[in-house]
Amino acid sequence: MAQRGIEILIGRLVTDEAFREAFLKNASRALKLFCETGHELTPLEISALLATRSDLWSEVAREIDPRLQKAKLTCQYQSGS
């Protein structure tokens, strides 16, 4: 059922900012962790993902309606004087 795995992965790449950032930073590690959580990817799919232009995922994500995006929640603290 590897096809389902690739569908889930691509969905996460275009809707989950934190996952996309992790993938863009280290695609091999992100794919390894993805598979370790029980998702299946074939060696051919992994090879194709690694060969895909890295900017494609951010480009597609910008075109997705923001209501479909999983926002990355970060808190930034500023120290006052």
C-alpha positions as CSV (number, residue, x, y, z in Angstrom):
1,M,0.0,0.0,0.0
2,A,2.8,2.4,-0.8
3,Q,0.6,4.6,-3.0
4,R,-1.3,5.6,0.2
5,G,2.0,6.5,1.8
6,I,3.0,8.8,-1.0
7,E,-0.4,10.5,-1.0
8,I,-0.1,11.2,2.8
9,L,3.5,12.4,2.4
10,I,2.7,14.9,-0.4
11,G,-0.3,16.1,1.5
12,R,1.9,16.8,4.5
13,L,4.5,18.5,2.4
14,V,2.0,21.0,1.0
15,T,-0.1,21.5,4.2
16,D,2.2,21.1,7.1
17,E,4.8,23.9,7.4
18,A,6.9,22.3,10.1
19,F,7.1,19.0,8.2
20,R,7.9,20.8,5.0
21,E,10.7,22.7,6.7
22,A,12.2,19.5,8.1
23,F,12.0,17.9,4.7
24,L,13.7,20.9,3.0
25,K,16.4,20.9,5.7
26,N,17.1,17.1,5.5
27,A,14.9,15.2,3.1
28,S,16.5,11.8,3.7
29,R,16.0,12.1,7.5
30,A,12.4,13.4,7.1
31,L,11.6,10.4,4.9
32,K,13.2,8.0,7.3
33,L,11.2,9.4,10.2
34,F,8.0,9.3,8.1
35,C,8.6,5.6,7.3
36,E,9.4,4.9,11.0
37,T,5.9,6.2,11.9
38,G,4.4,3.3,9.9
39,H,4.1,4.8,6.5
40,E,5.3,2.8,3.5
41,L,7.3,4.3,0.6
42,T,9.1,2.3,-2.0
43,P,12.7,2.9,-2.9
44,L,11.5,4.2,-6.3
45,E,9.2,6.8,-4.5
46,I,12.0,7.8,-2.1
47,S,14.3,8.3,-5.1
48,A,11.8,10.3,-7.0
49,L,11.1,12.5,-3.9
50,L,14.8,13.2,-3.4
51,A,15.1,14.1,-7.1
52,T,12.2,16.5,-7.0
53,R,13.0,20.3,-7.0
54,S,13.0,21.2,-3.4
55,D,11.3,24.6,-4.0
56,L,8.3,22.8,-5.6
57,W,6.8,22.0,-2.2
58,S,6.9,25.6,-0.9
59,E,5.6,26.8,-4.3
60,V,2.6,24.5,-4.1
61,A,2.0,25.3,-0.4
62,R,1.7,29.0,-1.3
63,E,-1.1,28.2,-3.8
64,I,-3.1,26.1,-1.3
65,D,-5.9,28.0,0.5
66,P,-4.5,29.0,3.9
67,R,-7.5,27.4,5.6
68,L,-6.1,24.0,4.5
69,Q,-2.6,24.8,5.9
70,K,-1.4,23.5,9.3
71,A,0.1,26.6,10.8
72,K,3.5,26.3,12.5
73,L,3.0,27.7,15.9
74,T,6.1,29.3,17.4
75,C,6.5,31.7,20.2
76,Q,9.2,34.3,20.1
77,Y,10.1,35.9,23.3
78,Q,11.9,39.3,23.4
79,S,13.8,40.3,26.4
80,G,13.1,43.8,27.5
81,S,15.6,46.3,28.9
